[in-house]
Amino acid sequence: MENKIKLGIIKETKTPPDRRVTIPPMQGIKLLERFPNAELYIQPSNIRCYTDQEYIDAGLTLKEDLSDCDVLVGVKEVKPEYLIPNKKYFFFSHTTKKQPYNRGLLKAVMDKGITLIDHESLTDTNHIRLVAFGRWAGLVGAYNGLMAYGKRKNIYDLKPAYECHDMQELFSVIEKVKLPPIKILISGGGRVAHGAMETISQLGIKKVNPHDFLNKDYNEAVYCQIDPWHYTKRKDGSAFDLEHFFNNPHEYESTFKPFTKVTDMFIACHFWDPKSPVFITKDDMREDDFRIKVIADVSCDVDGPIASTIRASTIANPIYGYNPITEKEDEPYAKGNITVMAVDNLPGELPRDSSVDFGNGLIDKVFPSIFGEDTDEIIHRASITINGKLNSHFAYLQDWVDGKE
């Protein structure tokens, strides 16, 4: 008889709580059908977007003590005191960029002999990510931007995204929105930007190209999506090259400024490297013809490329104001201020849909390497630690973990 691999779905322990789950009930059934050598256990939780009863109704097993499981899977960071020694864990650890707030977590992982597989590092042989919540961040971020615009102009009132049961309800809410003739700009070309465009497309407004967006006036609302070659250029005058840009962002300068003169709402969905040129400076925001009134910063790089993103906001309180004169937080909807949406865990506002999407990704693209052979080294590449020791390609974290840097 084939050895069973016991998989445990842990309850989330991070504060503020995250209601997402890696394996919803229907995906649990799918997992057990797909992998005959799998046993699945769900740790009970009273905050999860799927209730314990929904798992029971699906015929799945609830179990408080997961200490006999081989693999433990969660969404966000696990509090160090909840980590079970010598186990294999999957979660977003937010440690690979030496995030200071998680140094203690990685140290605990190593001290407890844990193998830590980071969802963010799960890639195929071409280094393309296999599982991500990006689409949902863009989808909800664009909705929140529309919500903020309606409140600022006092022309419509959308309920918060997290009060919508699912994406279907969210889309039915915005179908009723009628926008004045404004220009909406979306930056980025990946999953996040495509999620934002999914939401904006529900409005039935026209998409225009960057040249027309910059140079034409419209008597209806329009939107435009721009890629790095639309908002940066090489300092040496050479032709733009995307791979070169990703590898050498410091060799580029911003050409974004013209967009600040014609845009009413900016939905920022780009990937940003600290060495990349900035989008909007404090000085830009003080110029008389700076037009942007609402910025939905889905990328949410605090103190980064957009000067008004001075902090992350929360699902409960997603909007704040930025005063360009004082350069400080202020009233969200006051005339001279910029209305900012900078929630950093947007997929948590549509937890049921985003969890299904994520769970399907794990089952189809990642778990075959857990319940079978890891022939493409998907698990190995994503393992930050193996039995408590840093994997070779994460060895650069050692001095940071030891407190030497």
C-alpha positions as semicolon CSV with decimal commas, in nm:
position;residue;x (nm);y (nm);z (nm)
1;M;0,000;0,000;0,000
2;E;0,127;0,346;-0,094
3;N;0,240;0,568;0,195
4;K;-0,012;0,841;0,267
5;I;0,100;1,204;0,285
6;K;-0,096;1,398;0,545
7;L;-0,173;1,757;0,446
8;G;-0,302;2,001;0,708
9;I;-0,472;2,334;0,631
10;I;-0,380;2,560;0,922
11;K;-0,591;2,841;1,063
12;E;-0,455;3,191;1,009
13;T;-0,289;3,350;1,312
14;K;-0,170;3,684;1,174
15;T;-0,317;4,013;1,300
16;P;-0,517;4,173;1,144
17;P;-0,687;3,844;1,054
18;D;-0,692;3,722;0,695
19;R;-1,009;3,536;0,593
20;R;-0,857;3,360;0,290
21;V;-0,773;2,989;0,284
22;T;-0,546;2,791;0,052
23;I;-0,788;2,499;0,002
24;P;-1,164;2,577;0,007
25;P;-1,410;2,285;0,049
26;M;-1,461;2,206;-0,322
27;Q;-1,086;2,219;-0,381
28;G;-1,043;1,980;-0,088
29;I;-1,263;1,727;-0,266
30;K;-1,070;1,786;-0,590
31;L;-0,736;1,733;-0,410
32;L;-0,839;1,398;-0,263
33;E;-0,973;1,278;-0,599
34;R;-0,657;1,388;-0,780
35;F;-0,404;1,244;-0,534
36;P;-0,499;0,899;-0,396
37;N;-0,200;0,910;-0,156
38;A;-0,328;1,229;0,013
39;E;-0,500;1,265;0,349
40;L;-0,646;1,610;0,419
41;Y;-0,719;1,770;0,757
42;I;-0,866;2,115;0,818
43;Q;-0,786;2,301;1,139
44;P;-1,110;2,464;1,263
45;S;-1,128;2,844;1,232
46;N;-1,393;3,102;1,320
47;I;-1,251;3,373;1,089
48;R;-1,216;3,180;0,764
49;C;-1,441;3,288;0,473
50;Y;-1,555;2,923;0,446
51;T;-1,714;2,798;0,766
52;D;-1,618;2,476;0,942
53;Q;-1,965;2,348;0,856
54;E;-1,901;2,397;0,483
55;Y;-1,597;2,166;0,513
56;I;-1,800;1,911;0,710
57;D;-2,080;1,927;0,450
58;A;-1,820;1,853;0,180
59;G;-1,721;1,536;0,370
60;L;-1,382;1,672;0,481
61;T;-1,219;1,612;0,820
62;L;-1,173;1,885;1,081
63;K;-0,884;1,837;1,323
64;E;-0,750;2,080;1,583
65;D;-0,416;1,907;1,640
66;L;-0,218;1,886;1,316
67;S;0,108;1,770;1,474
68;D;0,100;1,436;1,290
69;C;0,064;1,602;0,946
70;D;0,360;1,593;0,706
71;V;0,282;1,919;0,525
72;L;0,111;2,228;0,670
73;V;-0,034;2,494;0,441
74;G;-0,149;2,850;0,519
75;V;-0,179;3,188;0,352
76;K;-0,002;3,450;0,563
77;E;0,289;3,434;0,808
78;V;0,253;3,193;1,101
79;K;0,324;3,335;1,446
80;P;0,648;3,174;1,572
81;E;0,481;3,024;1,879
82;Y;0,240;2,827;1,656
83;L;0,513;2,667;1,442
84;I;0,543;2,290;1,491
85;P;0,910;2,176;1,484
86;N;1,051;1,965;1,199
87;K;0,752;2,013;0,968
88;K;0,719;2,122;0,606
89;Y;0,527;2,452;0,580
90;F;0,383;2,648;0,287
91;F;0,293;3,016;0,341
92;F;0,379;3,371;0,230
93;S;0,670;3,442;0,464
94;H;0,767;3,792;0,342
95;T;1,130;3,730;0,433
96;T;1,322;3,705;0,104
97;K;1,368;4,085;0,081
98;K;1,491;4,092;0,443
99;Q;1,166;4,245;0,567
100;P;1,265;4,360;0,918
101;Y;0,932;4,269;1,081
102;N;0,977;3,899;0,990
103;R;1,339;3,838;1,089
104;G;1,221;3,672;1,411
105;L;0,987;3,447;1,213
106;L;1,265;3,315;0,987
107;K;1,492;3,266;1,288
108;A;1,218;3,060;1,457
109;V;1,171;2,855;1,139
110;M;1,542;2,774;1,141
111;D;1,560;2,707;1,515
112;K;1,270;2,461;1,485
113;G;1,423;2,265;1,195
114;I;1,139;2,356;0,958
115;T;1,134;2,334;0,579
116;L;0,970;2,659;0,466
117;I;0,827;2,674;0,113
118;D;0,722;3,026;0,019
119;H;0,419;3,062;-0,211
120;E;0,582;3,367;-0,369
121;S;0,887;3,164;-0,474
122;L;0,691;2,883;-0,641
123;T;0,792;2,914;-1,007
124;D;0,817;2,703;-1,320
125;T;1,144;2,638;-1,502
126;N;1,109;2,978;-1,677
127;H;1,081;3,151;-1,337
128;I;0,714;3,236;-1,393
129;R;0,515;3,234;-1,069
130;L;0,273;2,943;-1,035
131;V;0,031;3,073;-0,772
132;A;-0,058;3,432;-0,690
133;F;-0,339;3,655;-0,567
134;G;-0,239;3,941;-0,802
135;R;-0,548;3,934;-1,022
136;W;-0,767;3,980;-0,715
137;A;-0,557;4,269;-0,583
138;G;-0,611;4,455;-0,912
139;L;-0,977;4,365;-0,931
140;V;-1,056;4,491;-0,579
141;G;-0,812;4,785;-0,599
142;A;-0,988;4,924;-0,906
143;Y;-1,324;4,884;-0,731
144;N;-1,193;5,073;-0,428
145;G;-1,064;5,347;-0,658
146;L;-1,413;5,383;-0,808
147;M;-1,561;5,384;-0,458
148;A;-1,323;5,663;-0,354
149;Y;-1,402;5,868;-0,666
150;G;-1,776;5,843;-0,605
151;K;-1,735;5,960;-0,245
152;R;-1,498;6,242;-0,340
153;K;-1,732;6,380;-0,608
154;N;-2,045;6,288;-0,411
155;I;-2,201;6,135;-0,725
156;Y;-2,258;5,774;-0,613
157;D;-2,197;5,558;-0,307
158;L;-2,050;5,207;-0,341
159;K;-2,048;4,969;-0,048
160;P;-1,707;4,835;0,059
161;A;-1,578;4,542;-0,145
162;Y;-1,555;4,318;0,161
163;E;-1,933;4,352;0,209
164;C;-1,986;4,189;-0,133
165;H;-2,037;3,813;-0,111
166;D;-1,823;3,746;-0,416
167;M;-1,698;3,889;-0,744
168;Q;-2,037;3,847;-0,909
169;E;-2,200;4,076;-0,653
170;L;-1,913;4,325;-0,676
171;F;-1,952;4,347;-1,053
172;S;-2,330;4,385;-1,026
173;V;-2,276;4,680;-0,790
174;I;-2,047;4,873;-1,027
175;E;-2,260;4,808;-1,334
176;K;-2,488;5,079;-1,197
177;V;-2,209;5,340;-1,182
178;K;-2,229;5,623;-1,435
179;L;-1,905;5,818;-1,459
180;P;-1,865;6,175;-1,587
181;P;-1,615;6,228;-1,873
182;I;-1,300;6,139;-1,677
183;K;-0,973;5,971;-1,770
184;I;-0,865;5,661;-1,576
185;L;-0,506;5,540;-1,601
186;I;-0,381;5,188;-1,513
187;S;-0,006;5,122;-1,491
188;G;0,143;4,775;-1,532
189;G;0,095;4,479;-1,764
190;G;0,079;4,175;-1,535
191;R;-0,187;3,989;-1,339
192;V;-0,262;4,289;-1,118
193;A;-0,324;4,531;-1,406
194;H;-0,540;4,275;-1,587
195;G;-0,747;4,234;-1,271
196;A;-0,800;4,610;-1,259
197;M;-0,904;4,614;-1,624
198;E;-1,154;4,336;-1,553
199;T;-1,327;4,563;-1,304
200;I;-1,310;4,878;-1,518
201;S;-1,448;4,686;-1,818
202;Q;-1,770;4,628;-1,620
203;L;-1,841;5,001;-1,660
204;G;-1,866;4,961;-2,036
205;I;-1,629;5,253;-2,099
206;K;-1,388;5,283;-2,389
207;K;-1,021;5,182;-2,369
208;V;-0,790;5,424;-2,553
209;N;-0,421;5,407;-2,645
210;P;-0,159;5,610;-2,454
211;H;-0,107;5,864;-2,735
212;D;-0,479;5,946;-2,757
213;F;-0,512;5,945;-2,378
214;L;-0,242;6,214;-2,356
215;N;-0,355;6,424;-2,651
216;K;-0,730;6,396;-2,698
217;D;-1,028;6,518;-2,499
218;Y;-1,337;6,300;-2,467
219;N;-1,699;6,370;-2,382
220;E;-1,722;6,031;-2,210
221;A;-1,522;5,838;-1,949
222;V;-1,225;5,647;-2,093
223;Y;-0,939;5,437;-1,956
224;C;-0,585;5,357;-2,066
225;Q;-0,331;5,091;-1,963
226;I;0,041;5,170;-1,985
227;D;0,349;4,946;-1,976
228;P;0,703;5,039;-1,865
229;W;0,798;5,159;-2,215
230;H;0,520;5,418;-2,192
231;Y;0,642;5,569;-1,864
232;T;1,022;5,523;-1,868
233;K;1,308;5,562;-2,116
234;R;1,675;5,470;-2,118
235;K;1,906;5,744;-1,996
236;D;2,154;5,671;-2,276
237;G;1,890;5,711;-2,547
238;S;1,895;5,345;-2,658
239;A;1,574;5,167;-2,752
240;F;1,362;5,035;-2,464
241;D;1,422;4,669;-2,379
242;L;1,194;4,509;-2,120
243;E;1,440;4,247;-1,997
244;H;1,713;4,512;-1,975
245;F;1,470;4,734;-1,779
246;F;1,398;4,458;-1,527
247;N;1,768;4,384;-1,483
248;N;1,894;4,745;-1,489
249;P;1,613;4,972;-1,367
250;H;1,863;5,235;-1,249
251;E;1,958;5,301;-1,613
252;Y;1,610;5,439;-1,686
253;E;1,436;5,769;-1,615
254;S;1,069;5,850;-1,578
255;T;0,856;5,986;-1,861
256;F;0,537;5,964;-1,653
257;K;0,489;6,336;-1,585
258;P;0,267;6,414;-1,890
259;F;0,015;6,161;-1,757
260;T;-0,023;6,364;-1,434
261;K;-0,165;6,652;-1,642
262;V;-0,450;6,457;-1,805
263;T;-0,543;6,180;-1,557
264;D;-0,831;6,204;-1,308
265;M;-0,794;5,862;-1,142
266;F;-0,471;5,662;-1,133
267;I;-0,481;5,288;-1,056
268;A;-0,120;5,184;-0,990
269;C;-0,067;4,815;-1,066
270;H;0,298;4,812;-1,174
271;F;0,586;4,614;-1,027
272;W;0,840;4,856;-0,881
273;D;1,203;4,802;-0,793
274;P;1,361;5,052;-0,548
275;K;1,617;5,127;-0,819
276;S;1,343;5,211;-1,073
277;P;1,254;5,572;-1,152
278;V;0,967;5,718;-0,950
279;F;0,624;5,796;-1,095
280;I;0,508;6,100;-0,901
281;T;0,720;6,324;-0,676
282;K;0,609;6,561;-0,401
283;D;0,697;6,852;-0,630
284;D;0,484;6,709;-0,914
285;M;0,183;6,706;-0,683
286;R;0,226;7,077;-0,602
287;E;0,218;7,190;-0,965
288;D;-0,088;7,393;-1,064
289;D;-0,181;7,162;-1,351
290;F;-0,143;6,835;-1,155
291;R;-0,482;6,678;-1,226
292;I;-0,496;6,343;-1,045
293;K;-0,754;6,352;-0,766
294;V;-0,778;5,981;-0,676
295;I;-0,487;5,735;-0,657
296;A;-0,566;5,367;-0,600
297;D;-0,216;5,241;-0,524
298;V;-0,261;4,867;-0,562
299;S;0,116;4,813;-0,571
300;C;0,139;4,997;-0,235
301;D;0,511;5,072;-0,213
302;V;0,522;5,298;0,093
303;D;0,765;5,591;0,054
304;G;0,828;5,462;-0,299
305;P;0,734;5,571;-0,651
306;I;0,417;5,764;-0,560
307;A;0,474;6,039;-0,304
308;S;0,119;6,029;-0,163
309;T;0,153;5,664;-0,049
310;I;0,281;5,751;0,298
311;R;0,135;5,441;0,464
312;A;-0,065;5,129;0,387
313;S;-0,436;5,155;0,462
314;T;-0,663;4,878;0,589
315;I;-0,963;4,688;0,459
316;A;-1,172;4,847;0,736
317;N;-1,044;5,200;0,654
318;P;-0,916;5,193;0,298
319;I;-0,907;5,567;0,217
320;Y;-0,697;5,853;0,347
321;G;-0,602;6,199;0,223
322;Y;-0,262;6,341;0,127
323;N;-0,201;6,716;0,148
324;P;0,059;6,814;-0,116
325;I;0,144;7,138;0,065
326;T;0,212;6,993;0,411
327;E;0,318;6,654;0,266
328;K;0,118;6,491;0,545
329;E;-0,197;6,286;0,588
330;D;-0,513;6,496;0,584
331;E;-0,885;6,486;0,511
332;P;-0,954;6,228;0,235
333;Y;-1,199;6,432;0,029
334;A;-1,092;6,793;0,089
335;K;-1,056;6,997;-0,231
336;G;-0,678;7,046;-0,239
337;N;-0,593;6,700;-0,115
338;I;-0,535;6,376;-0,304
339;T;-0,760;6,084;-0,218
340;V;-0,545;5,774;-0,157
341;M;-0,640;5,405;-0,146
342;A;-0,340;5,193;-0,041
343;V;-0,469;4,868;0,108
344;D;-0,186;4,613;0,106
345;N;-0,397;4,295;0,134
346;L;-0,671;4,363;-0,122
347;P;-0,745;3,997;-0,216
348;G;-0,868;3,955;0,142
349;E;-1,174;4,163;0,045
350;L;-1,297;3,890;-0,192
351;P;-1,169;3,593;0,007
352;R;-1,401;3,323;-0,131
353;D;-1,323;3,381;-0,499
354;S;-0,953;3,447;-0,451
355;S;-0,917;3,135;-0,234
356;V;-1,076;2,913;-0,501
357;D;-0,842;3,054;-0,765
358;F;-0,537;3,004;-0,543
359;G;-0,639;2,652;-0,437
360;N;-0,685;2,544;-0,799
361;G;-0,337;2,676;-0,877
362;L;-0,182;2,475;-0,594
363;I;-0,360;2,154;-0,694
364;D;-0,287;2,185;-1,067
365;K;0,066;2,326;-1,062
366;V;0,232;2,267;-0,723
367;F;0,091;1,967;-0,537
368;P;0,187;1,716;-0,810
369;S;0,542;1,783;-0,687
370;I;0,437;1,711;-0,325
371;F;0,232;1,396;-0,385
372;G;0,464;1,275;-0,663
373;E;0,817;1,356;-0,778
374;D;0,954;1,711;-0,776
375;T;1,108;1,656;-1,120
376;D;1,117;2,028;-1,212
377;E;1,245;2,121;-0,865
378;I;0,942;2,345;-0,807
379;I;0,945;2,270;-0,433
380;H;1,323;2,284;-0,406
381;R;1,342;2,630;-0,570
382;A;1,075;2,767;-0,337
383;S;1,224;2,620;-0,018
384;I;1,379;2,906;0,177
385;T;1,490;2,658;0,442
386;I;1,536;2,279;0,435
387;N;1,521;2,116;0,779
388;G;1,606;2,452;0,937
389;K;1,905;2,533;0,716
390;L;1,892;2,805;0,450
391;N;1,870;2,664;0,099
392;S;2,178;2,754;-0,109
393;H;2,005;3,024;-0,316
394;F;1,872;3,186;0,003
395;A;2,208;3,179;0,181
396;Y;2,225;3,559;0,143
397;L;1,974;3,580;0,433
398;Q;2,213;3,426;0,690
399;D;2,378;3,748;0,819
400;W;2,039;3,917;0,832
401;V;1,889;3,631;1,037
402;D;2,193;3,642;1,268
403;G;2,141;4,015;1,326
404;K;2,472;4,110;1,162
405;E;2,305;4,346;0,913
